[in-house]
Every structure is written in C-alpha cells, then in structure tokens.
Amino acid sequence: MAPIIQLLKSFHFTESESKVYISLLQDGPGTGYEISKNSTVPRSKVYNVLEMLMEKGCIVVSKQTNPVHYSAVQIDEFVANIKCNVEDRLSAVEKELSSYSQTMDLEKLWYIKGYKNIFNKCRHVLKEAKSEVYVQVWKDDIEQIIEELKDVEARLDQVVIILYSSNHDYDVDLQHYYKHGFEEDKLRESGGRWINIVVDSKEVTFGHIQNEKNAEVIWTQSTPMVFLAKENISHDAYCLKLIDALGEDAKHKFGVELKGIRSIFK
C-alpha cells in the first residue's frame, strides 16, 4: 500500500476514498466510470465514495455534462480542510476534558519514553515558558525544537542554550548560544546524547537519548531536581564564557584542545 494511502487513512479517509482522490490528482477530472477504472475502486462502489468525498469537501462536481464529471480540489485546499476538521475535533476534545479535574504529584519523577513523545514534551514546556529557559541540546536533536527556541529567544530576556555537536558543527539558526567543545569526553562519560530543559525555575525535562528508538527522560517540578539541572547548565555557560574570554591564554594554560580544564583531580 502506498505511503500516502496510509497517511490519508490516519485522517479517517477510507482506502477507497484515498485511491479516488489520488486518482483525480494524477489523471485529472473524469466520469464515475473513468474514475473507477483509474483508481481500481469498483463501479458499484465508486459513486458512494465520490459522494462521501464531496461531503468532506475533497472533490467538486460539474453537472454541465452528461455524464457528470468530478475533480479533486487543489491540494492546499484539501490540506486546509483536513486541518480545519482536526482543529474542530481538538477543540471539542479540549472542551469536554476541561470538565475533569487532574491531580498529579509534581514532586515525583515522571518518566517519558520514546523520541517523539520526549520532544512533544520539550516543545510544550518551551511554548509555556514565561520568564527564563535553560537548555542543553545536541545538534542531532535541535531541529526538533528549533522553532520553539527561536520563539523563546524573541520573547524572553533570560535564555541560555548550550549546544553539543560530536563533529563540532555548531551552525544553527539561533541568535546566541554556547558551543560546548568537549563532546568527546562527555560522550565517553555518559554513553550517549541527552536533553536538559529547565523552564521558569519550576520544571525540568532531562534524560538520555541513545538514538531515536532508545530514549527516555524524566519530567518533574521537584525543587531540588530543578535546582540541580539549572545549576548544571549555568556552570556550563560560566565555564564556556570564561574560556571564550581567555582566548589563546586558555590554550597556553590548558593545552590546544583545553583538556587540562577537565583535569579536576589532584
């Protein structure tokens, strides 16, 4: 089955409806007979399918000919119709759910599993930020939240972003961020990437990301956990700002790759 058919089915189009709409896009307007032939939807079924697509606003009909001709609406209109229907349903869901009260122990550590779910949460907390945002993120993952980070940069004065890149490629579309530079050591110590986001000094989303199939974070409003996560990011920023200010002097003192900085034991 073609991927587009599967995608359309996820928006509550039947397989036959999907085939007919795609056929009209590919082959142009046609009669019921022609559409049945091109889409492989049986003639006994195709007229009901066309009627359903008309009700969904996906096709239009011309009655100036005999037999009548059907045509797909433009793709941007088709997508806009889907968005409108989804938004209407979401509004109805939100209205119904608002009548339920929710209780959650915010001091507990709540685990979120799965790459997509993790960054859904990250996007949500960033959108809700009111005063300050602290972030540690890897270049591999930053595209998942880049629009939200650009938004908080525009809205808030207190934004700290530490960017990690295993190949030292720090080119991202943000105004201000710190380039970490010690990724090799960090990967060796931690065994993988991670995400760390502290919002408004009241909640933290933190955890490891081995890859897109193996990722788990915690989310909490536990005061000690929020404090520790924020301090971790802040001290990264302090250190990187100091290294940048020292310039060549830092290399003379700690070596060209600044490895001496991480030698903290006697």
C-alpha positions in Angstrom: 0.0 0.0 0.0 1.4 3.4 -1.0 2.5 5.6 2.0 0.1 8.4 1.0 -2.8 6.0 1.3 -1.7 5.0 4.8 -1.3 8.7 5.8 -4.8 9.6 4.5 -6.3 6.6 6.4 -4.8 8.1 9.6 -7.1 11.2 8.9 -10.1 8.9 8.6 -10.2 8.5 4.9 -11.1 5.0 3.7 -8.7 3.3 1.4 -11.2 3.7 -1.5 -11.6 7.4 -0.8 -7.9 7.8 -0.8 -7.5 5.9 -4.0 -10.2 8.0 -5.7 -8.7 11.4 -4.6 -5.2 10.4 -5.6 -6.5 9.1 -9.0 -8.2 12.5 -9.6 -5.0 14.3 -8.8 -3.0 12.0 -11.2 -5.4 11.7 -14.1 -7.5 14.9 -13.8 -11.3 15.2 -13.9 -13.3 12.3 -15.0 -16.7 10.5 -15.0 -17.6 7.9 -12.4 -16.7 5.2 -15.0 -13.3 6.7 -15.7 -12.5 7.2 -12.0 -13.4 3.6 -11.2 -11.1 2.4 -13.9 -8.2 4.6 -12.9 -8.5 4.1 -9.2 -9.4 0.4 -9.3 -12.4 1.1 -7.0 -15.3 -1.0 -8.3 -18.1 0.9 -10.2 -20.6 -0.5 -7.7 -18.8 1.4 -5.0 -17.3 4.4 -6.7 -20.4 6.7 -6.7 -20.8 6.3 -2.9 -17.2 7.1 -2.5 -17.5 10.2 -4.6 -20.5 11.3 -2.6 -18.5 10.9 0.6 -15.6 12.9 -0.8 -18.0 15.6 -1.8 -19.4 15.8 1.7 -15.8 16.1 3.1 -15.1 18.9 0.7 -12.4 17.0 -1.2 -13.9 17.0 -4.7 -16.2 19.1 -6.8 -18.7 18.1 -9.5 -19.6 19.6 -12.8 -23.2 18.9 -13.9 -22.9 20.7 -17.2 -22.0 17.4 -18.9 -23.7 14.1 -19.2 -22.4 12.0 -17.5 -21.2 14.4 -14.8 -17.5 15.0 -14.2 -15.7 15.0 -10.9 -12.5 16.9 -10.0 -10.2 17.0 -6.9 -10.0 20.3 -5.1 -6.5 21.8 -5.1 -4.0 20.2 -2.7 -3.6 23.3 -0.5 -7.4 23.5 -0.1 -7.6 19.7 0.6 -4.9 20.1 3.4 -6.6 23.2 4.8 -9.9 21.2 5.0 -8.2 18.4 7.0 -6.6 20.9 9.3 -9.9 22.6 10.0 -11.6 19.3 10.7 -8.8 18.2 13.1 -8.8 21.6 14.9 -12.6 21.4 15.3 -12.3 17.9 16.8 -9.5 19.0 19.1 -11.5 22.0 20.3 -14.3 19.7 21.1 -12.0 17.3 23.0 -10.5 20.2 24.9 -13.9 21.4 25.9 -15.0 18.0 27.1 -11.8 17.3 29.0 -11.9 20.6 30.8 -14.7 19.3 33.0 -12.4 16.8 34.5 -10.1 17.7 37.4 -6.5 16.4 37.2 -4.2 15.6 40.2 -0.5 14.9 39.8 2.2 14.7 42.4 4.6 17.3 40.9 7.4 16.4 43.2 7.7 12.9 41.7 9.9 12.0 38.8 7.6 11.2 35.8 9.2 9.1 33.0 8.5 9.8 29.3 9.6 7.2 26.9 10.1 7.5 23.1 11.9 10.0 21.0 8.7 11.6 19.6 7.0 11.8 22.9 10.1 13.4 24.5 10.2 16.2 22.0 6.5 16.7 22.1 7.0 17.4 25.8 10.0 19.6 25.2 8.1 21.7 22.7 5.2 22.1 25.1 7.3 23.3 28.0 9.2 25.8 25.8 5.9 27.2 24.5 4.7 27.7 28.1 7.8 29.4 29.3 7.1 32.8 30.9 10.4 34.2 32.2 13.5 32.0 31.6 14.8 29.0 29.7 17.9 26.9 30.2 18.8 24.3 27.6 21.4 21.7 26.9 20.8 20.0 23.5 22.7 18.2 20.8 22.9 19.3 17.2 21.4 15.9 16.2 18.2 16.8 18.1 18.0 20.6 17.9 15.8 20.7 14.8 13.0 19.0 16.9 12.8 22.2 19.0 14.4 24.9 16.8 11.2 26.9 16.2 10.4 26.9 19.9 13.9 28.0 20.8 13.7 30.9 18.2 10.4 31.9 19.8 11.8 32.0 23.4 14.8 34.0 22.2 12.3 36.5 20.8 10.0 36.5 23.8 12.3 36.2 26.8 15.4 38.0 28.0 16.8 35.1 30.1 17.7 32.3 27.7 20.8 30.1 28.0 21.4 27.4 25.3 24.4 25.0 25.4 24.9 23.3 22.1 26.7 20.0 21.7 28.0 18.5 18.4 30.0 15.4 18.0 31.7 16.7 14.9 31.9 20.4 16.2 29.3 21.6 13.6 27.6 24.4 15.6 25.8 26.1 12.7 22.2 26.6 13.9 19.6 29.4 13.3 19.7 31.0 16.8 20.9 34.4 17.9 23.0 33.3 20.9 24.2 30.0 22.2 27.3 28.4 23.8 29.3 25.9 21.8 30.4 23.2 24.2 33.5 21.8 22.6 34.2 18.9 24.9 31.8 16.4 23.4 34.2 13.5 23.0 34.8 13.4 26.8 31.1 13.8 27.5 30.0 11.0 25.2 32.6 8.7 26.7 31.3 9.5 30.2 27.6 9.4 29.5 27.4 6.8 26.7 25.1 8.9 24.6 23.3 12.2 24.0 20.9 13.9 26.4 18.4 16.7 26.6 18.1 19.1 29.6 15.5 21.8 29.6 14.7 24.0 32.7 11.8 26.4 32.4 11.0 29.3 34.8 13.0 27.6 37.6 10.0 25.4 38.2 10.2 22.3 36.0 12.9 20.2 34.3 12.8 17.7 31.4 16.0 15.7 31.4 17.2 12.3 30.1 19.4 10.3 27.8 18.9 9.8 24.1 20.8 6.8 22.7 19.0 7.1 19.4 15.5 7.7 18.0 14.5 4.2 19.1 16.0 4.3 22.6 15.3 7.4 24.5 13.8 8.2 28.0 13.6 11.3 30.1 12.2 12.4 33.4 9.9 15.4 33.9 9.4 16.9 37.3 8.7 20.0 39.3 10.8 18.7 42.2 12.6 21.8 43.6 16.0 20.0 44.2 16.0 18.4 40.8 15.1 21.7 39.1 17.9 23.4 41.0 20.5 20.8 40.1 19.6 20.8 36.4 19.6 24.6 36.2 23.0 24.8 38.1 24.4 22.2 35.7 23.5 24.3 32.7 24.5 27.6 34.3 28.0 26.3 35.2 28.5 25.1 31.7 27.7 28.6 30.5 30.1 30.2 33.1 32.9 27.9 32.0 32.4 28.4 28.3 32.1 32.1 28.6 35.3 32.2 30.6 37.2 30.1 28.0 36.0 32.3 25.2 37.1 35.4 27.1 40.6 34.0 27.8 41.1 33.1 24.1 44.7 32.0 23.4 45.7 32.3 27.0 43.4 29.4 27.8 45.2 27.2 25.2 48.6 28.2 26.7 47.4 27.2 30.2 45.3 24.1 29.5 46.6 22.9 26.1 45.4 23.4 22.5 42.3 21.2 23.0 41.9 22.6 26.6 42.0 19.1 28.0 43.6 20.5 31.2 40.4 22.2 32.1 38.7 18.8 32.7 41.5 17.5 34.9 40.0 18.4 38.2 41.5 15.8 40.5 44.9 16.0 42.2 
